[in-house]
Amino acid sequence: MSTSSWTWRYEPEGTDVEQAETFTSQSDAESWLGEAWRRLAEAGVTGVTLLQDGKKVYGPMPLSE
């Protein structure tokens, strides 16, 4: 059984922010974003796209209150 890899792509692409870790579930990825979105926004990330094994699941989703 293969395990999916869940990651976030930051918008605009090329934003100079350390990439998030790779997650083993969508839930883990979304929980992490819930804790990290303010830090990302302060660093210049304007939105995020969720990827599963490199394929777009949803997004870009804006990072704003």
mmCIF file of the N, C-alpha and C atoms, coordinates in Angstrom:
data_MODEL
# 
_entry.id   MODEL 
# 
loop_
_atom_site.group_PDB 
_atom_site.id 
_atom_site.type_symbol 
_atom_site.label_atom_id 
_atom_site.label_alt_id 
_atom_site.label_comp_id 
_atom_site.label_asym_id 
_atom_site.label_entity_id 
_atom_site.label_seq_id 
_atom_site.pdbx_PDB_ins_code 
_atom_site.Cartn_x 
_atom_site.Cartn_y 
_atom_site.Cartn_z 
_atom_site.occupancy 
_atom_site.B_iso_or_equiv 
_atom_site.pdbx_formal_charge 
_atom_site.auth_seq_id 
_atom_site.auth_comp_id 
_atom_site.auth_asym_id 
_atom_site.auth_atom_id 
_atom_site.pdbx_PDB_model_num 
ATOM 1   N N  . MET A 1 1  ? 0.849  -1.188 0.000  1.00 0.00 ? 1  MET A N  1 
ATOM 2   C CA . MET A 1 1  ? 0.000  0.000  0.000  1.00 0.00 ? 1  MET A CA 1 
ATOM 3   C C  . MET A 1 1  ? 0.885  1.239  0.000  1.00 0.00 ? 1  MET A C  1 
ATOM 4   N N  . SER A 1 2  ? 0.666  2.134  -0.959 1.00 0.00 ? 2  SER A N  1 
ATOM 5   C CA . SER A 1 2  ? 1.478  3.352  -1.017 1.00 0.00 ? 2  SER A CA 1 
ATOM 6   C C  . SER A 1 2  ? 0.828  4.443  -0.186 1.00 0.00 ? 2  SER A C  1 
ATOM 7   N N  . THR A 1 3  ? 1.667  5.328  0.316  1.00 0.00 ? 3  THR A N  1 
ATOM 8   C CA . THR A 1 3  ? 1.203  6.439  1.128  1.00 0.00 ? 3  THR A CA 1 
ATOM 9   C C  . THR A 1 3  ? 1.217  7.705  0.292  1.00 0.00 ? 3  THR A C  1 
ATOM 10  N N  . SER A 1 4  ? 0.146  8.478  0.385  1.00 0.00 ? 4  SER A N  1 
ATOM 11  C CA . SER A 1 4  ? 0.082  9.753  -0.333 1.00 0.00 ? 4  SER A CA 1 
ATOM 12  C C  . SER A 1 4  ? 0.970  10.777 0.350  1.00 0.00 ? 4  SER A C  1 
ATOM 13  N N  . SER A 1 5  ? 1.437  11.709 -0.430 1.00 0.00 ? 5  SER A N  1 
ATOM 14  C CA . SER A 1 5  ? 2.250  12.811 0.047  1.00 0.00 ? 5  SER A CA 1 
ATOM 15  C C  . SER A 1 5  ? 1.459  14.098 -0.150 1.00 0.00 ? 5  SER A C  1 
ATOM 16  N N  . TRP A 1 6  ? 1.216  14.818 0.921  1.00 0.00 ? 6  TRP A N  1 
ATOM 17  C CA . TRP A 1 6  ? 0.448  16.055 0.885  1.00 0.00 ? 6  TRP A CA 1 
ATOM 18  C C  . TRP A 1 6  ? 1.390  17.223 1.166  1.00 0.00 ? 6  TRP A C  1 
ATOM 19  N N  . THR A 1 7  ? 1.354  18.241 0.312  1.00 0.00 ? 7  THR A N  1 
ATOM 20  C CA . THR A 1 7  ? 2.214  19.413 0.472  1.00 0.00 ? 7  THR A CA 1 
ATOM 21  C C  . THR A 1 7  ? 1.442  20.678 0.114  1.00 0.00 ? 7  THR A C  1 
ATOM 22  N N  . TRP A 1 8  ? 1.992  21.800 0.533  1.00 0.00 ? 8  TRP A N  1 
ATOM 23  C CA . TRP A 1 8  ? 1.431  23.109 0.190  1.00 0.00 ? 8  TRP A CA 1 
ATOM 24  C C  . TRP A 1 8  ? 2.347  23.797 -0.804 1.00 0.00 ? 8  TRP A C  1 
ATOM 25  N N  . ARG A 1 9  ? 1.781  24.401 -1.833 1.00 0.00 ? 9  ARG A N  1 
ATOM 26  C CA . ARG A 1 9  ? 2.525  25.265 -2.753 1.00 0.00 ? 9  ARG A CA 1 
ATOM 27  C C  . ARG A 1 9  ? 2.139  26.691 -2.393 1.00 0.00 ? 9  ARG A C  1 
ATOM 28  N N  . TYR A 1 10 ? 3.146  27.521 -2.216 1.00 0.00 ? 10 TYR A N  1 
ATOM 29  C CA . TYR A 1 10 ? 2.897  28.907 -1.814 1.00 0.00 ? 10 TYR A CA 1 
ATOM 30  C C  . TYR A 1 10 ? 2.733  29.798 -3.032 1.00 0.00 ? 10 TYR A C  1 
ATOM 31  N N  . GLU A 1 11 ? 1.830  30.772 -2.922 1.00 0.00 ? 11 GLU A N  1 
ATOM 32  C CA . GLU A 1 11 ? 1.592  31.762 -3.967 1.00 0.00 ? 11 GLU A CA 1 
ATOM 33  C C  . GLU A 1 11 ? 2.040  33.119 -3.435 1.00 0.00 ? 11 GLU A C  1 
ATOM 34  N N  . PRO A 1 12 ? 2.681  33.977 -4.172 1.00 0.00 ? 12 PRO A N  1 
ATOM 35  C CA . PRO A 1 12 ? 3.117  33.648 -5.517 1.00 0.00 ? 12 PRO A CA 1 
ATOM 36  C C  . PRO A 1 12 ? 4.240  32.624 -5.479 1.00 0.00 ? 12 PRO A C  1 
ATOM 37  N N  . GLU A 1 13 ? 4.308  31.801 -6.525 1.00 0.00 ? 13 GLU A N  1 
ATOM 38  C CA . GLU A 1 13 ? 5.357  30.796 -6.590 1.00 0.00 ? 13 GLU A CA 1 
ATOM 39  C C  . GLU A 1 13 ? 6.711  31.484 -6.521 1.00 0.00 ? 13 GLU A C  1 
ATOM 40  N N  . GLY A 1 14 ? 7.638  30.857 -5.845 1.00 0.00 ? 14 GLY A N  1 
ATOM 41  C CA . GLY A 1 14 ? 8.965  31.436 -5.689 1.00 0.00 ? 14 GLY A CA 1 
ATOM 42  C C  . GLY A 1 14 ? 9.090  32.311 -4.464 1.00 0.00 ? 14 GLY A C  1 
ATOM 43  N N  . THR A 1 15 ? 8.018  32.429 -3.670 1.00 0.00 ? 15 THR A N  1 
ATOM 44  C CA . THR A 1 15 ? 8.095  33.200 -2.436 1.00 0.00 ? 15 THR A CA 1 
ATOM 45  C C  . THR A 1 15 ? 9.201  32.606 -1.578 1.00 0.00 ? 15 THR A C  1 
ATOM 46  N N  . ASP A 1 16 ? 10.061 33.463 -1.064 1.00 0.00 ? 16 ASP A N  1 
ATOM 47  C CA . ASP A 1 16 ? 11.234 33.004 -0.313 1.00 0.00 ? 16 ASP A CA 1 
ATOM 48  C C  . ASP A 1 16 ? 10.856 32.673 1.129  1.00 0.00 ? 16 ASP A C  1 
ATOM 49  N N  . VAL A 1 17 ? 10.171 31.551 1.279  1.00 0.00 ? 17 VAL A N  1 
ATOM 50  C CA . VAL A 1 17 ? 9.751  31.071 2.592  1.00 0.00 ? 17 VAL A CA 1 
ATOM 51  C C  . VAL A 1 17 ? 10.086 29.590 2.640  1.00 0.00 ? 17 VAL A C  1 
ATOM 52  N N  . GLU A 1 18 ? 10.596 29.148 3.772  1.00 0.00 ? 18 GLU A N  1 
ATOM 53  C CA . GLU A 1 18 ? 10.904 27.726 3.912  1.00 0.00 ? 18 GLU A CA 1 
ATOM 54  C C  . GLU A 1 18 ? 9.635  26.913 3.688  1.00 0.00 ? 18 GLU A C  1 
ATOM 55  N N  . GLN A 1 19 ? 9.733  25.920 2.835  1.00 0.00 ? 19 GLN A N  1 
ATOM 56  C CA . GLN A 1 19 ? 8.574  25.079 2.526  1.00 0.00 ? 19 GLN A CA 1 
ATOM 57  C C  . GLN A 1 19 ? 8.170  24.243 3.734  1.00 0.00 ? 19 GLN A C  1 
ATOM 58  N N  . ALA A 1 20 ? 6.878  24.010 3.844  1.00 0.00 ? 20 ALA A N  1 
ATOM 59  C CA . ALA A 1 20 ? 6.344  23.166 4.909  1.00 0.00 ? 20 ALA A CA 1 
ATOM 60  C C  . ALA A 1 20 ? 6.804  21.732 4.691  1.00 0.00 ? 20 ALA A C  1 
ATOM 61  N N  . GLU A 1 21 ? 6.763  20.995 5.733  1.00 0.00 ? 21 GLU A N  1 
ATOM 62  C CA . GLU A 1 21 ? 7.076  19.576 5.614  1.00 0.00 ? 21 GLU A CA 1 
ATOM 63  C C  . GLU A 1 21 ? 6.055  18.874 4.728  1.00 0.00 ? 21 GLU A C  1 
ATOM 64  N N  . THR A 1 22 ? 6.343  17.655 4.399  1.00 0.00 ? 22 THR A N  1 
ATOM 65  C CA . THR A 1 22 ? 5.403  16.818 3.663  1.00 0.00 ? 22 THR A CA 1 
ATOM 66  C C  . THR A 1 22 ? 4.546  16.091 4.686  1.00 0.00 ? 22 THR A C  1 
ATOM 67  N N  . PHE A 1 23 ? 3.274  16.007 4.419  1.00 0.00 ? 23 PHE A N  1 
ATOM 68  C CA . PHE A 1 23 ? 2.327  15.404 5.363  1.00 0.00 ? 23 PHE A CA 1 
ATOM 69  C C  . PHE A 1 23 ? 1.812  14.078 4.818  1.00 0.00 ? 23 PHE A C  1 
ATOM 70  N N  . THR A 1 24 ? 1.350  13.214 5.710  1.00 0.00 ? 24 THR A N  1 
ATOM 71  C CA . THR A 1 24 ? 0.850  11.902 5.297  1.00 0.00 ? 24 THR A CA 1 
ATOM 72  C C  . THR A 1 24 ? -0.661 11.885 5.131  1.00 0.00 ? 24 THR A C  1 
ATOM 73  N N  . SER A 1 25 ? -1.332 12.994 5.491  1.00 0.00 ? 25 SER A N  1 
ATOM 74  C CA . SER A 1 25 ? -2.787 13.056 5.308  1.00 0.00 ? 25 SER A CA 1 
ATOM 75  C C  . SER A 1 25 ? -3.206 14.496 5.038  1.00 0.00 ? 25 SER A C  1 
ATOM 76  N N  . GLN A 1 26 ? -4.346 14.631 4.402  1.00 0.00 ? 26 GLN A N  1 
ATOM 77  C CA . GLN A 1 26 ? -4.903 15.955 4.145  1.00 0.00 ? 26 GLN A CA 1 
ATOM 78  C C  . GLN A 1 26 ? -5.205 16.656 5.461  1.00 0.00 ? 26 GLN A C  1 
ATOM 79  N N  . SER A 1 27 ? -5.717 15.917 6.414  1.00 0.00 ? 27 SER A N  1 
ATOM 80  C CA . SER A 1 27 ? -6.044 16.482 7.716  1.00 0.00 ? 27 SER A CA 1 
ATOM 81  C C  . SER A 1 27 ? -4.815 17.074 8.401  1.00 0.00 ? 27 SER A C  1 
ATOM 82  N N  . ASP A 1 28 ? -3.692 16.352 8.359  1.00 0.00 ? 28 ASP A N  1 
ATOM 83  C CA . ASP A 1 28 ? -2.457 16.861 8.969  1.00 0.00 ? 28 ASP A CA 1 
ATOM 84  C C  . ASP A 1 28 ? -1.987 18.130 8.268  1.00 0.00 ? 28 ASP A C  1 
ATOM 85  N N  . ALA A 1 29 ? -2.069 18.146 6.943  1.00 0.00 ? 29 ALA A N  1 
ATOM 86  C CA . ALA A 1 29 ? -1.647 19.324 6.183  1.00 0.00 ? 29 ALA A CA 1 
ATOM 87  C C  . ALA A 1 29 ? -2.522 20.525 6.527  1.00 0.00 ? 29 ALA A C  1 
ATOM 88  N N  . GLU A 1 30 ? -3.817 20.322 6.597  1.00 0.00 ? 30 GLU A N  1 
ATOM 89  C CA . GLU A 1 30 ? -4.731 21.420 6.901  1.00 0.00 ? 30 GLU A CA 1 
ATOM 90  C C  . GLU A 1 30 ? -4.578 21.897 8.340  1.00 0.00 ? 30 GLU A C  1 
ATOM 91  N N  . SER A 1 31 ? -4.326 20.993 9.269  1.00 0.00 ? 31 SER A N  1 
ATOM 92  C CA . SER A 1 31 ? -4.096 21.393 10.661 1.00 0.00 ? 31 SER A CA 1 
ATOM 93  C C  . SER A 1 31 ? -2.849 22.259 10.775 1.00 0.00 ? 31 SER A C  1 
ATOM 94  N N  . TRP A 1 32 ? -1.773 21.840 10.073 1.00 0.00 ? 32 TRP A N  1 
ATOM 95  C CA . TRP A 1 32 ? -0.540 22.618 10.083 1.00 0.00 ? 32 TRP A CA 1 
ATOM 96  C C  . TRP A 1 32 ? -0.794 24.020 9.548  1.00 0.00 ? 32 TRP A C  1 
ATOM 97  N N  . LEU A 1 33 ? -1.526 24.125 8.443  1.00 0.00 ? 33 LEU A N  1 
ATOM 98  C CA . LEU A 1 33 ? -1.797 25.429 7.861  1.00 0.00 ? 33 LEU A CA 1 
ATOM 99  C C  . LEU A 1 33 ? -2.578 26.309 8.827  1.00 0.00 ? 33 LEU A C  1 
ATOM 100 N N  . GLY A 1 34 ? -3.514 25.705 9.565  1.00 0.00 ? 34 GLY A N  1 
ATOM 101 C CA . GLY A 1 34 ? -4.282 26.457 10.545 1.00 0.00 ? 34 GLY A CA 1 
ATOM 102 C C  . GLY A 1 34 ? -3.413 27.103 11.605 1.00 0.00 ? 34 GLY A C  1 
ATOM 103 N N  . GLU A 1 35 ? -2.270 26.494 11.890 1.00 0.00 ? 35 GLU A N  1 
ATOM 104 C CA . GLU A 1 35 ? -1.337 27.043 12.882 1.00 0.00 ? 35 GLU A CA 1 
ATOM 105 C C  . GLU A 1 35 ? -0.319 27.990 12.257 1.00 0.00 ? 35 GLU A C  1 
ATOM 106 N N  . ALA A 1 36 ? -0.018 27.821 10.962 1.00 0.00 ? 36 ALA A N  1 
ATOM 107 C CA . ALA A 1 36 ? 1.101  28.538 10.354 1.00 0.00 ? 36 ALA A CA 1 
ATOM 108 C C  . ALA A 1 36 ? 0.705  29.668 9.407  1.00 0.00 ? 36 ALA A C  1 
ATOM 109 N N  . TRP A 1 37 ? -0.581 29.826 9.091  1.00 0.00 ? 37 TRP A N  1 
ATOM 110 C CA . TRP A 1 37 ? -0.947 30.761 8.031  1.00 0.00 ? 37 TRP A CA 1 
ATOM 111 C C  . TRP A 1 37 ? -0.549 32.205 8.321  1.00 0.00 ? 37 TRP A C  1 
ATOM 112 N N  . ARG A 1 38 ? -0.629 32.646 9.566  1.00 0.00 ? 38 ARG A N  1 
ATOM 113 C CA . ARG A 1 38 ? -0.268 34.041 9.875  1.00 0.00 ? 38 ARG A CA 1 
ATOM 114 C C  . ARG A 1 38 ? 1.222  34.286 9.620  1.00 0.00 ? 38 ARG A C  1 
ATOM 115 N N  . ARG A 1 39 ? 2.051  33.340 10.033 1.00 0.00 ? 39 ARG A N  1 
ATOM 116 C CA . ARG A 1 39 ? 3.494  33.453 9.807  1.00 0.00 ? 39 ARG A CA 1 
ATOM 117 C C  . ARG A 1 39 ? 3.792  33.491 8.311  1.00 0.00 ? 39 ARG A C  1 
ATOM 118 N N  . LEU A 1 40 ? 3.108  32.651 7.554  1.00 0.00 ? 40 LEU A N  1 
ATOM 119 C CA . LEU A 1 40 ? 3.305  32.633 6.104  1.00 0.00 ? 40 LEU A CA 1 
ATOM 120 C C  . LEU A 1 40 ? 2.888  33.968 5.482  1.00 0.00 ? 40 LEU A C  1 
ATOM 121 N N  . ALA A 1 41 ? 1.733  34.475 5.894  1.00 0.00 ? 41 ALA A N  1 
ATOM 122 C CA . ALA A 1 41 ? 1.243  35.748 5.357  1.00 0.00 ? 41 ALA A CA 1 
ATOM 123 C C  . ALA A 1 41 ? 2.216  36.881 5.675  1.00 0.00 ? 41 ALA A C  1 
ATOM 124 N N  . GLU A 1 42 ? 2.754  36.905 6.880  1.00 0.00 ? 42 GLU A N  1 
ATOM 125 C CA . GLU A 1 42 ? 3.721  37.932 7.264  1.00 0.00 ? 42 GLU A CA 1 
ATOM 126 C C  . GLU A 1 42 ? 4.993  37.840 6.433  1.00 0.00 ? 42 GLU A C  1 
ATOM 127 N N  . ALA A 1 43 ? 5.301  36.638 5.938  1.00 0.00 ? 43 ALA A N  1 
ATOM 128 C CA . ALA A 1 43 ? 6.505  36.424 5.127  1.00 0.00 ? 43 ALA A CA 1 
ATOM 129 C C  . ALA A 1 43 ? 6.264  36.695 3.641  1.00 0.00 ? 43 ALA A C  1 
ATOM 130 N N  . GLY A 1 44 ? 5.037  37.088 3.275  1.00 0.00 ? 44 GLY A N  1 
ATOM 131 C CA . GLY A 1 44 ? 4.765  37.454 1.895  1.00 0.00 ? 44 GLY A CA 1 
ATOM 132 C C  . GLY A 1 44 ? 3.971  36.445 1.086  1.00 0.00 ? 44 GLY A C  1 
ATOM 133 N N  . VAL A 1 45 ? 3.574  35.340 1.711  1.00 0.00 ? 45 VAL A N  1 
ATOM 134 C CA . VAL A 1 45 ? 2.749  34.364 1.003  1.00 0.00 ? 45 VAL A CA 1 
ATOM 135 C C  . VAL A 1 45 ? 1.330  34.907 0.955  1.00 0.00 ? 45 VAL A C  1 
ATOM 136 N N  . THR A 1 46 ? 0.744  34.981 -0.227 1.00 0.00 ? 46 THR A N  1 
ATOM 137 C CA . THR A 1 46 ? -0.603 35.529 -0.361 1.00 0.00 ? 46 THR A CA 1 
ATOM 138 C C  . THR A 1 46 ? -1.664 34.446 -0.483 1.00 0.00 ? 46 THR A C  1 
ATOM 139 N N  . GLY A 1 47 ? -1.245 33.222 -0.806 1.00 0.00 ? 47 GLY A N  1 
ATOM 140 C CA . GLY A 1 47 ? -2.190 32.120 -0.937 1.00 0.00 ? 47 GLY A CA 1 
ATOM 141 C C  . GLY A 1 47 ? -1.460 30.796 -0.967 1.00 0.00 ? 47 GLY A C  1 
ATOM 142 N N  . VAL A 1 48 ? -2.223 29.725 -0.821 1.00 0.00 ? 48 VAL A N  1 
ATOM 143 C CA . VAL A 1 48 ? -1.646 28.378 -0.829 1.00 0.00 ? 48 VAL A CA 1 
ATOM 144 C C  . VAL A 1 48 ? -2.517 27.456 -1.666 1.00 0.00 ? 48 VAL A C  1 
ATOM 145 N N  . THR A 1 49 ? -1.871 26.448 -2.242 1.00 0.00 ? 49 THR A N  1 
ATOM 146 C CA . THR A 1 49 ? -2.564 25.414 -2.983 1.00 0.00 ? 49 THR A CA 1 
ATOM 147 C C  . THR A 1 49 ? -2.164 24.078 -2.388 1.00 0.00 ? 49 THR A C  1 
ATOM 148 N N  . LEU A 1 50 ? -3.144 23.242 -2.089 1.00 0.00 ? 50 LEU A N  1 
ATOM 149 C CA . LEU A 1 50 ? -2.871 21.922 -1.527 1.00 0.00 ? 50 LEU A CA 1 
ATOM 150 C C  . LEU A 1 50 ? -2.636 20.928 -2.660 1.00 0.00 ? 50 LEU A C  1 
ATOM 151 N N  . LEU A 1 51 ? -1.540 20.183 -2.544 1.00 0.00 ? 51 LEU A N  1 
ATOM 152 C CA . LEU A 1 51 ? -1.179 19.178 -3.535 1.00 0.00 ? 51 LEU A CA 1 
ATOM 153 C C  . LEU A 1 51 ? -1.135 17.796 -2.893 1.00 0.00 ? 51 LEU A C  1 
ATOM 154 N N  . GLN A 1 52 ? -1.645 16.814 -3.615 1.00 0.00 ? 52 GLN A N  1 
ATOM 155 C CA . GLN A 1 52 ? -1.526 15.414 -3.203 1.00 0.00 ? 52 GLN A CA 1 
ATOM 156 C C  . GLN A 1 52 ? -0.695 14.717 -4.273 1.00 0.00 ? 52 GLN A C  1 
ATOM 157 N N  . ASP A 1 53 ? 0.470  14.234 -3.877 1.00 0.00 ? 53 ASP A N  1 
ATOM 158 C CA . ASP A 1 53 ? 1.390  13.594 -4.818 1.00 0.00 ? 53 ASP A CA 1 
ATOM 159 C C  . ASP A 1 53 ? 1.653  14.481 -6.028 1.00 0.00 ? 53 ASP A C  1 
ATOM 160 N N  . GLY A 1 54 ? 1.764  15.797 -5.785 1.00 0.00 ? 54 GLY A N  1 
ATOM 161 C CA . GLY A 1 54 ? 2.077  16.745 -6.839 1.00 0.00 ? 54 GLY A CA 1 
ATOM 162 C C  . GLY A 1 54 ? 0.893  17.215 -7.667 1.00 0.00 ? 54 GLY A C  1 
ATOM 163 N N  . LYS A 1 55 ? -0.292 16.689 -7.399 1.00 0.00 ? 55 LYS A N  1 
ATOM 164 C CA . LYS A 1 55 ? -1.488 17.084 -8.150 1.00 0.00 ? 55 LYS A CA 1 
ATOM 165 C C  . LYS A 1 55 ? -2.359 17.999 -7.291 1.00 0.00 ? 55 LYS A C  1 
ATOM 166 N N  . LYS A 1 56 ? -2.889 19.037 -7.936 1.00 0.00 ? 56 LYS A N  1 
ATOM 167 C CA . LYS A 1 56 ? -3.704 20.023 -7.235 1.00 0.00 ? 56 LYS A CA 1 
ATOM 168 C C  . LYS A 1 56 ? -4.984 19.397 -6.689 1.00 0.00 ? 56 LYS A C  1 
ATOM 169 N N  . VAL A 1 57 ? -5.235 19.633 -5.392 1.00 0.00 ? 57 VAL A N  1 
ATOM 170 C CA . VAL A 1 57 ? -6.475 19.208 -4.748 1.00 0.00 ? 57 VAL A CA 1 
ATOM 171 C C  . VAL A 1 57 ? -7.427 20.405 -4.693 1.00 0.00 ? 57 VAL A C  1 
ATOM 172 N N  . TYR A 1 58 ? -6.930 21.544 -4.198 1.00 0.00 ? 58 TYR A N  1 
ATOM 173 C CA . TYR A 1 58 ? -7.688 22.791 -4.219 1.00 0.00 ? 58 TYR A CA 1 
ATOM 174 C C  . TYR A 1 58 ? -6.747 23.975 -4.044 1.00 0.00 ? 58 TYR A C  1 
ATOM 175 N N  . GLY A 1 59 ? -7.264 25.135 -4.417 1.00 0.00 ? 59 GLY A N  1 
ATOM 176 C CA . GLY A 1 59 ? -6.486 26.363 -4.278 1.00 0.00 ? 59 GLY A CA 1 
ATOM 177 C C  . GLY A 1 59 ? -6.293 27.010 -5.635 1.00 0.00 ? 59 GLY A C  1 
ATOM 178 N N  . PRO A 1 60 ? -5.683 28.169 -5.654 1.00 0.00 ? 60 PRO A N  1 
ATOM 179 C CA . PRO A 1 60 ? -5.094 28.812 -4.485 1.00 0.00 ? 60 PRO A CA 1 
ATOM 180 C C  . PRO A 1 60 ? -6.160 29.379 -3.546 1.00 0.00 ? 60 PRO A C  1 
ATOM 181 N N  . MET A 1 61 ? -5.853 29.259 -2.297 1.00 0.00 ? 61 MET A N  1 
ATOM 182 C CA . MET A 1 61 ? -6.710 29.748 -1.230 1.00 0.00 ? 61 MET A CA 1 
ATOM 183 C C  . MET A 1 61 ? -5.997 30.943 -0.607 1.00 0.00 ? 61 MET A C  1 
ATOM 184 N N  . PRO A 1 62 ? -6.643 32.121 -0.544 1.00 0.00 ? 62 PRO A N  1 
ATOM 185 C CA . PRO A 1 62 ? -5.973 33.301 0.003  1.00 0.00 ? 62 PRO A CA 1 
ATOM 186 C C  . PRO A 1 62 ? -5.679 33.170 1.489  1.00 0.00 ? 62 PRO A C  1 
ATOM 187 N N  . LEU A 1 63 ? -4.580 33.771 1.895  1.00 0.00 ? 63 LEU A N  1 
ATOM 188 C CA . LEU A 1 63 ? -4.226 33.823 3.321  1.00 0.00 ? 63 LEU A CA 1 
ATOM 189 C C  . LEU A 1 63 ? -4.573 35.192 3.841  1.00 0.00 ? 63 LEU A C  1 
ATOM 190 N N  . SER A 1 64 ? -5.748 35.312 4.408  1.00 0.00 ? 64 SER A N  1 
ATOM 191 C CA . SER A 1 64 ? -6.171 36.578 4.990  1.00 0.00 ? 64 SER A CA 1 
ATOM 192 C C  . SER A 1 64 ? -7.156 36.271 6.103  1.00 0.00 ? 64 SER A C  1 
ATOM 193 N N  . GLU A 1 65 ? -7.308 37.246 6.988  1.00 0.00 ? 65 GLU A N  1 
ATOM 194 C CA . GLU A 1 65 ? -8.217 37.022 8.107  1.00 0.00 ? 65 GLU A CA 1 
ATOM 195 C C  . GLU A 1 65 ? -9.645 37.130 7.663  1.00 0.00 ? 65 GLU A C  1 
# 
